[in-house]
Amino acid sequence: MSIVCQQLRWEPTRRAFDSWLSVLPTGGHHVCHHHSPNLLSGVAYLDAITAESGRLILRDPRPGRSMFNNIQLGPVDVPVEAEVGSILIFPAWLEHSVEINNHGERRRSIAFNLGSQAR
């Protein structure tokens, strides 16, 4: 996270970091949500993620996004497949969900947030 903050040229006066283990059993999923008021959110994958095990879906944040579903342009939401050990960091305000785990085994990842308190 320090590297990401450096690349964003963001040095908060106080950092708040929280994390949790996410274990989705077969049939488990996460509904669409965001992690405001944090600055950044992310996930570290402990298992390989495929369409069968429940991909993270990043929602297109543009107003009117639903106008573009199911036409030639294709889907506007972005499904993320990941290898073991991959880390994905995204803006905390970005809505996202996790598809249903149909793999037959638990889906494990570590989710986290980085926020700050302004001066």
Protein Blocks (a to p, Z undefined) as FASTA:
>chain_A
ZZmmmmnopacfbdcdddddddddehiacddddfdfbfbdcdddfbdcdfknopaddddf
bghklmmgoianopfbdcddddehiacdddfklgcdddddfkopacdddddddddddZZ
